[in-house]
Amino acid sequence: MRRIDANGTSIACEVSGTGAPVVLIHGAEADHSMFDAFGALLAEHFTVVAYDQRDSGGTRNPPLSYGLTEMADDAAALIAALGYERAHVFGTSLGGVIAQVLAVRHPARIDRLVLSSTFRAGVPPLSINPDAFPRLAALRAGLPGTAAEIATFFFPVAHIAAHPEVVDIFNGTSRTAEQRQRRAGILAQAVACDLAAITAPTLVLVGADDRLIPPAHTLSLARAIAHAQTATLPGLGHVATLQAPDVVARAVIAFLKTRSGGNDHVDAMEGIARAS
C-alpha cells in the first residue's frame, strides 16, 4: 500500500500493473480490497489504482462531515498526485455515484468511465428500492445473526449456497462509530451532477440479478449520458466484482480497449455477457 496526500486527506492506495491507469472506486461498506481479484485481472493490461475512500481502510481524513463533492475531488486529486493527467475510472455502487460526480466536476481527469451497479447521483436509494433499504437497516441492527440474509441482497442465493464463506463479509465492520456516522451522512449532502455534462465515453454495467439496485435504474443512466453503452451480465448480483471478477474484467477490458463506439460495441458487450 502507498499513502498519497491529496485534497487534505491521506489516501491509502494500491498500485499494480503497467499501461494506461485505471482508478477503481469501491462501494459504501467496502474498501479497496473488494477489488483484489478483479484488479489483478485488469493489471495484466493496465496500471490499476485501487484506493480507500474517506473513513475506509487505511485512508485518514479530517474528522469532518463530507459528501460526494469532496469524495469526487479526492479521486481527482489522487489521479493528479500519482502523476497522471487523466485515467480510466471504474466505480461500483456508491463508487459509481462518486464516479458520476468526478466525471462532471473534473472532466479533464477522465479518459473512459465505467458505472457499475450504481444509482443516479442526487437520488436517494430509498426511492429506488423502498423495500430493500429499510429491511437492510433492520438486519444490520441484528448482526451477527442476520449476516446470511444480508448477503442475499448482494449475491444471488445460488452463489451463496456454492460459496457460503461470502456471508462472513457481512459479519462486522472495522469502522469506528464516528466513521460510520460520517459515512451514513454522505448522501445527505447536496450535490449538483448533470449527467448530460459527462463527456467521457461511458459504459453502464449491471448484474442481471442485482437485488439492491434494480438493473433498470442503473441502465437508465445511459439515457442521460451522450453515447453511453450498456452491458448486462446474466446471473450476477450487486457485487459482481466479488462474485465473478473474471466476467466483469472481460467486459471492462473490452470496453477500455475498444476505441470505436455505437451499437456494434453494445452488441459486443452483450456477446461477452452471454458467453460468460
C-alpha positions as CSV (number, residue, x, y, z in Angstrom):
1,M,0.0,0.0,0.0
2,R,1.1,3.5,-0.8
3,R,0.0,6.7,1.0
4,I,-0.8,9.8,-1.0
5,D,-1.6,13.2,0.5
6,A,-4.2,14.8,-1.7
7,N,-7.1,17.2,-1.1
8,G,-6.4,17.4,2.6
9,T,-6.6,13.6,3.0
10,S,-4.0,10.9,3.4
11,I,-5.2,8.4,0.9
12,A,-4.2,4.7,1.1
13,C,-3.9,3.1,-2.3
14,E,-2.5,0.1,-4.1
15,V,-0.9,0.5,-7.5
16,S,-0.2,-2.5,-9.7
17,G,0.3,-3.4,-13.3
18,T,1.6,-1.4,-16.3
19,G,-0.1,0.6,-19.0
20,A,-2.9,3.2,-19.0
21,P,-4.1,4.0,-15.5
22,V,-7.5,2.7,-14.2
23,V,-8.8,4.0,-10.9
24,L,-11.2,1.7,-9.0
25,I,-13.8,3.3,-6.7
26,H,-15.3,0.9,-4.1
27,G,-18.8,0.6,-2.6
28,A,-20.2,2.1,0.5
29,E,-19.4,-0.6,3.0
30,A,-16.2,-1.9,1.4
31,D,-12.6,-0.7,0.9
32,H,-10.1,-1.2,-1.9
33,S,-9.7,-5.0,-1.1
34,M,-13.1,-5.7,-2.8
35,F,-11.1,-5.3,-6.0
36,D,-8.2,-7.7,-5.1
37,A,-9.2,-10.4,-7.7
38,F,-10.7,-8.0,-10.2
39,G,-7.8,-5.6,-10.1
40,A,-5.3,-8.4,-10.6
41,L,-7.0,-9.3,-13.8
42,L,-7.1,-5.7,-15.0
43,A,-3.4,-5.3,-14.0
44,E,-2.5,-7.6,-16.9
45,H,-3.4,-4.8,-19.2
46,F,-3.4,-1.5,-17.2
47,T,-1.9,0.3,-14.3
48,V,-4.6,-0.3,-11.6
49,V,-5.1,2.1,-8.8
50,A,-7.4,0.8,-6.0
51,Y,-7.8,3.2,-3.1
52,D,-9.6,3.6,0.2
53,Q,-12.2,6.3,0.4
54,R,-12.6,8.6,3.4
55,D,-13.2,6.6,6.6
56,S,-12.4,3.4,4.8
57,G,-9.4,1.0,5.1
58,G,-6.1,2.8,5.6
59,T,-7.1,6.3,4.5
60,R,-7.0,9.0,7.1
61,N,-9.2,12.2,6.7
62,P,-10.2,15.1,8.9
63,P,-13.0,14.3,11.4
64,L,-15.4,16.5,9.5
65,S,-18.6,15.7,7.6
66,Y,-18.3,15.3,3.8
67,G,-20.3,14.4,0.8
68,L,-20.0,13.3,-2.8
69,T,-18.3,16.5,-3.9
70,E,-15.4,16.1,-1.5
71,M,-15.1,12.4,-2.4
72,A,-15.0,13.2,-6.1
73,D,-12.4,15.9,-5.5
74,D,-10.3,13.3,-3.6
75,A,-10.3,11.0,-6.6
76,A,-9.3,13.8,-9.0
77,A,-6.5,14.9,-6.6
78,L,-5.3,11.3,-6.3
79,I,-5.1,11.0,-10.1
80,A,-3.0,14.2,-10.3
81,A,-0.8,13.3,-7.3
82,L,0.1,10.0,-8.9
83,G,1.4,11.9,-11.9
84,Y,-1.4,11.2,-14.3
85,E,-3.1,13.8,-16.5
86,R,-6.2,11.5,-16.9
87,A,-7.3,8.0,-16.1
88,H,-10.0,5.5,-16.8
89,V,-12.4,5.2,-13.9
90,F,-14.4,2.3,-12.7
91,G,-16.9,2.9,-9.9
92,T,-19.4,0.4,-8.4
93,S,-22.4,1.1,-6.2
94,L,-21.6,4.2,-4.1
95,G,-18.3,4.3,-6.0
96,G,-20.3,4.7,-9.2
97,V,-22.1,7.7,-7.8
98,I,-18.7,9.2,-6.8
99,A,-17.5,8.5,-10.4
100,Q,-20.5,10.4,-11.8
101,V,-19.7,13.5,-9.8
102,L,-16.0,13.1,-10.6
103,A,-16.8,13.0,-14.4
104,V,-18.9,16.1,-14.1
105,R,-16.6,18.2,-11.9
106,H,-13.3,17.1,-13.4
107,P,-13.9,16.0,-17.0
108,A,-10.3,16.6,-17.9
109,R,-9.2,13.8,-15.5
110,I,-11.4,11.1,-17.1
111,D,-10.5,9.0,-20.1
112,R,-13.1,6.3,-20.1
113,L,-15.8,5.8,-17.5
114,V,-17.5,2.6,-16.2
115,L,-20.5,2.9,-13.9
116,S,-21.4,-0.5,-12.4
117,S,-24.4,-1.5,-10.3
118,T,-24.9,2.1,-9.2
119,F,-27.6,4.8,-8.9
120,R,-28.1,8.3,-10.1
121,A,-26.3,11.0,-8.1
122,G,-28.7,13.1,-6.1
123,V,-31.4,10.3,-6.0
124,P,-32.0,8.8,-2.5
125,P,-31.5,5.0,-2.7
126,L,-34.7,4.6,-0.6
127,S,-36.7,5.9,-3.5
128,I,-35.1,3.5,-5.9
129,N,-35.7,0.3,-3.8
130,P,-38.1,1.2,-0.9
131,D,-38.4,-2.4,0.2
132,A,-34.7,-3.4,0.4
133,F,-33.1,-0.5,2.3
134,P,-35.4,-0.5,5.4
135,R,-35.0,-4.2,5.6
136,L,-31.2,-4.0,5.3
137,A,-31.2,-1.4,8.1
138,A,-33.2,-3.8,10.4
139,L,-31.0,-6.7,9.5
140,R,-27.8,-4.8,10.3
141,A,-29.2,-4.0,13.7
142,G,-29.5,-7.7,14.3
143,L,-25.9,-8.7,13.4
144,P,-24.2,-11.1,13.5
145,G,-27.2,-13.5,13.3
146,T,-28.6,-11.8,10.3
147,A,-25.5,-11.8,8.1
148,A,-26.8,-14.7,5.9
149,E,-29.9,-12.7,4.9
150,I,-27.9,-9.5,4.3
151,A,-25.8,-11.4,1.9
152,T,-28.8,-12.2,-0.3
153,F,-29.1,-8.5,-1.2
154,F,-25.5,-8.6,-2.6
155,F,-25.1,-12.1,-4.0
156,P,-27.6,-14.4,-5.7
157,V,-28.8,-17.2,-3.5
158,A,-27.2,-19.9,-5.7
159,H,-23.8,-18.2,-5.4
160,I,-24.2,-18.1,-1.6
161,A,-25.0,-21.8,-1.5
162,A,-21.9,-22.6,-3.5
163,H,-19.7,-20.1,-1.6
164,P,-21.1,-19.9,2.0
165,E,-17.9,-18.1,3.1
166,V,-19.2,-14.9,1.5
167,V,-21.6,-14.5,4.4
168,D,-18.6,-13.6,6.6
169,I,-18.2,-10.4,4.6
170,F,-21.2,-9.0,6.4
171,N,-20.5,-10.1,10.0
172,G,-18.9,-6.9,11.1
173,T,-17.0,-3.7,10.2
174,S,-13.6,-2.2,11.0
175,R,-15.0,1.3,11.1
176,T,-15.5,3.2,14.3
177,A,-18.8,4.6,15.3
178,E,-17.7,8.1,14.2
179,Q,-16.6,6.8,10.9
180,R,-19.9,5.0,10.3
181,Q,-21.8,8.2,11.2
182,R,-19.9,10.2,8.7
183,R,-20.3,7.6,6.0
184,A,-24.0,7.4,6.7
185,G,-24.3,11.1,6.0
186,I,-22.6,11.2,2.6
187,L,-25.8,11.1,0.5
188,A,-27.5,13.7,2.7
189,Q,-25.0,16.3,1.5
190,A,-26.3,18.3,-1.5
191,V,-24.7,17.6,-4.8
192,A,-25.0,19.0,-8.3
193,C,-24.5,16.4,-11.0
194,D,-25.9,16.9,-14.5
195,L,-25.2,13.6,-16.3
196,A,-25.7,15.3,-19.7
197,A,-22.4,17.1,-18.9
198,I,-20.4,13.8,-18.9
199,T,-18.2,13.8,-22.0
200,A,-16.1,10.7,-21.3
201,P,-17.0,7.5,-23.3
202,T,-19.1,5.6,-20.8
203,L,-20.2,2.0,-20.1
204,V,-23.1,1.3,-17.8
205,L,-22.7,-2.2,-16.4
206,V,-25.2,-4.2,-14.4
207,G,-25.6,-7.7,-12.9
208,A,-29.0,-9.0,-14.1
209,D,-29.8,-10.4,-10.6
210,D,-29.0,-7.3,-8.6
211,R,-31.5,-7.2,-5.7
212,L,-30.1,-4.0,-4.1
213,I,-30.1,-1.5,-7.0
214,P,-32.6,-2.5,-9.7
215,P,-30.8,-3.0,-13.0
216,A,-33.4,-0.9,-14.8
217,H,-32.5,2.1,-12.7
218,T,-28.8,1.7,-13.3
219,L,-29.3,1.2,-17.1
220,S,-31.4,4.4,-17.2
221,L,-28.2,6.4,-16.5
222,A,-27.2,5.6,-20.1
223,R,-30.1,7.6,-21.5
224,A,-28.8,10.7,-19.8
225,I,-25.1,10.3,-20.9
226,A,-24.3,11.0,-24.5
227,H,-23.4,7.9,-26.5
228,A,-23.2,5.7,-23.3
229,Q,-23.2,2.0,-23.9
230,T,-24.7,-0.7,-21.7
231,A,-23.9,-4.3,-20.7
232,T,-26.0,-6.7,-18.7
233,L,-24.1,-9.7,-17.1
234,P,-26.5,-12.6,-16.5
235,G,-26.5,-14.4,-13.2
236,L,-24.6,-11.7,-11.4
237,G,-25.7,-9.8,-8.3
238,H,-24.8,-6.4,-6.8
239,V,-21.2,-7.1,-6.0
240,A,-20.3,-8.7,-9.4
241,T,-16.5,-7.9,-9.0
242,L,-16.5,-10.3,-6.0
243,Q,-18.9,-12.8,-7.4
244,A,-17.3,-13.2,-10.9
245,P,-14.3,-10.9,-11.2
246,D,-13.3,-12.6,-14.5
247,V,-16.6,-11.9,-16.1
248,V,-16.6,-8.3,-15.1
249,A,-12.9,-7.9,-16.1
250,R,-13.6,-9.2,-19.6
251,A,-16.4,-6.7,-20.2
252,V,-14.4,-3.8,-18.8
253,I,-11.2,-4.6,-20.6
254,A,-13.1,-4.9,-23.9
255,F,-14.7,-1.5,-23.4
256,L,-11.5,0.2,-22.3
257,K,-9.5,-1.2,-25.2
258,T,-12.2,-0.5,-27.9
259,R,-12.0,3.0,-29.4
260,S,-15.0,2.7,-31.7
261,G,-18.5,3.4,-30.4
262,G,-22.0,2.8,-31.4
263,N,-24.4,-0.1,-31.5
264,D,-21.8,-2.6,-32.6
265,H,-19.9,-2.1,-29.4
266,V,-23.1,-2.6,-27.3
267,D,-23.7,-5.9,-29.2
268,A,-20.1,-6.9,-28.5
269,M,-20.5,-6.3,-24.8
270,E,-23.8,-8.3,-24.7
271,G,-22.0,-11.1,-26.5
272,I,-19.3,-11.2,-23.8
273,A,-22.0,-11.3,-21.2
274,R,-23.9,-14.2,-22.9
275,A,-20.7,-16.1,-23.4
276,S,-19.7,-15.8,-19.8
